[in-house]
Amino acid sequence: MRISKKKIISVIILLFSLIGLICGAVYLKNVADYKRAIGETTFDEIDIADVSDGTYIGEYDVNFIYAKVEVTVEDWEIVSINILEHRHERGKAAEKVIEKIIEEQKIDVDAVSGATNSSTVIKKAVENALKGGL
């Protein structure tokens, strides 16, 4: 029994369509998880005076955005923040948030306009780093 070329092509098209639907569903679930994670991100108040001098690594990941930072504290002040890794979509501008954190000596600073989600992830990574010095 021979299978016609039309049937083979139809089956191939059906399989590719099914694969496309599955990939689309997985992507939409990941987007929903990402939005939920960003929306649920909160910040703890950390008193810099409670953080021991040292250099600490912190990271935060919400699927589409990830940040890993190195924070140095000396004499109860944040003296430097280095971004070791920042995976983002269009949030490169958010890296300027570290200047605000150093200037204001707190994590809960205004996000960089146009890069709110990346700013949130970087700030949370800084918080996680500082918790290493408590």
C-alpha positions as CSV (number, residue, x, y, z in Angstrom):
1,M,0.0,0.0,0.0
2,R,1.4,3.3,-1.1
3,I,0.9,6.5,0.8
4,S,0.3,9.5,-1.4
5,K,2.6,12.6,-1.2
6,K,-0.5,14.7,-0.3
7,K,-1.1,12.6,2.8
8,I,2.6,12.8,3.8
9,I,2.7,16.5,3.4
10,S,-0.6,16.9,5.3
11,V,0.8,14.8,8.2
12,I,4.0,16.9,8.2
13,I,2.1,20.1,8.2
14,L,-0.1,18.8,11.0
15,L,2.9,17.8,13.1
16,F,4.6,21.2,12.6
17,S,1.4,23.0,13.5
18,L,1.1,20.9,16.7
19,I,4.7,21.6,17.6
20,G,4.1,25.3,17.0
21,L,1.1,25.3,19.3
22,I,3.0,23.5,22.1
23,C,5.9,25.9,21.8
24,G,3.5,28.8,21.9
25,A,1.7,27.5,24.9
26,V,5.0,27.0,26.8
27,Y,6.1,30.5,25.9
28,L,2.8,32.0,27.1
29,K,3.1,30.1,30.4
30,N,6.7,31.4,30.8
31,V,5.5,35.0,30.2
32,A,2.8,34.6,32.7
33,D,5.2,33.2,35.3
34,Y,7.6,36.1,34.6
35,K,4.9,38.7,35.0
36,R,3.8,37.1,38.3
37,A,7.3,36.9,39.6
38,I,8.0,40.6,38.9
39,G,4.6,41.5,40.4
40,E,5.3,39.6,43.6
41,T,8.8,40.9,44.1
42,T,9.1,42.8,47.3
43,F,12.0,44.4,49.1
44,D,13.1,44.0,52.7
45,E,14.4,47.0,54.5
46,I,18.1,46.4,55.2
47,D,19.9,48.8,57.5
48,I,23.3,49.3,55.9
49,A,24.6,49.8,59.5
50,D,23.8,46.1,60.1
51,V,25.9,44.9,57.2
52,S,29.4,43.9,57.9
53,D,32.3,45.2,55.8
54,G,33.0,42.9,52.8
55,T,32.1,42.0,49.3
56,Y,29.0,40.0,48.7
57,I,27.5,38.3,45.7
58,G,23.7,38.3,45.1
59,E,21.5,37.2,42.2
60,Y,17.9,37.2,41.2
61,D,16.1,35.5,38.4
62,V,12.6,35.9,37.0
63,N,13.0,33.8,33.9
64,F,13.4,36.4,31.2
65,I,15.5,38.7,33.3
66,Y,18.4,37.7,35.5
67,A,21.0,39.7,37.4
68,K,24.1,38.8,39.4
69,V,25.9,41.6,41.3
70,E,28.9,42.1,43.5
71,V,28.3,44.6,46.3
72,T,31.1,46.0,48.5
73,V,30.4,47.5,51.9
74,E,32.9,49.6,53.8
75,D,32.4,51.5,57.0
76,W,28.6,50.9,56.9
77,E,28.3,52.3,53.3
78,I,27.7,50.7,50.0
79,V,30.9,51.8,48.1
80,S,30.5,49.8,44.9
81,I,28.2,47.6,43.0
82,N,29.4,45.7,40.0
83,I,27.0,43.9,37.6
84,L,28.6,40.5,37.0
85,E,25.8,39.4,34.7
86,H,22.6,40.9,33.5
87,R,20.3,39.0,31.1
88,H,17.6,41.3,29.9
89,E,15.3,42.0,27.0
90,R,15.5,45.8,26.5
91,G,16.6,46.6,30.0
92,K,20.3,47.6,29.6
93,A,19.4,51.1,30.8
94,A,18.4,49.6,34.2
95,E,22.0,49.2,35.1
96,K,22.0,52.9,36.0
97,V,19.9,52.0,39.1
98,I,23.1,51.0,40.9
99,E,24.2,54.6,40.8
100,K,21.0,55.6,42.6
101,I,21.5,52.8,45.2
102,I,25.0,53.9,46.0
103,E,24.0,57.6,46.1
104,E,20.9,57.0,48.4
105,Q,22.4,54.1,50.3
106,K,19.3,52.1,50.1
107,I,17.7,49.5,47.8
108,D,14.3,51.0,47.4
109,V,15.1,53.6,44.9
110,D,13.1,54.7,41.8
111,A,13.4,52.3,38.9
112,V,15.0,53.5,35.6
113,S,12.2,54.7,33.3
114,G,11.6,52.3,30.5
115,A,13.5,49.5,32.3
116,T,11.3,49.0,35.4
117,N,11.4,45.2,35.4
118,S,15.2,45.0,34.9
119,S,15.6,47.7,37.6
120,T,13.5,45.5,40.0
121,V,15.7,42.4,39.3
122,I,18.9,44.3,39.8
123,K,17.7,45.9,43.1
124,K,16.6,42.5,44.4
125,A,20.0,41.0,43.5
126,V,21.6,43.8,45.5
127,E,19.3,43.1,48.4
128,N,20.2,39.4,48.2
129,A,23.9,40.3,48.2
130,L,23.6,42.6,51.3
131,K,21.8,39.8,53.2
132,G,25.0,37.9,53.0
133,G,26.6,40.5,55.3
134,L,23.9,40.4,58.0
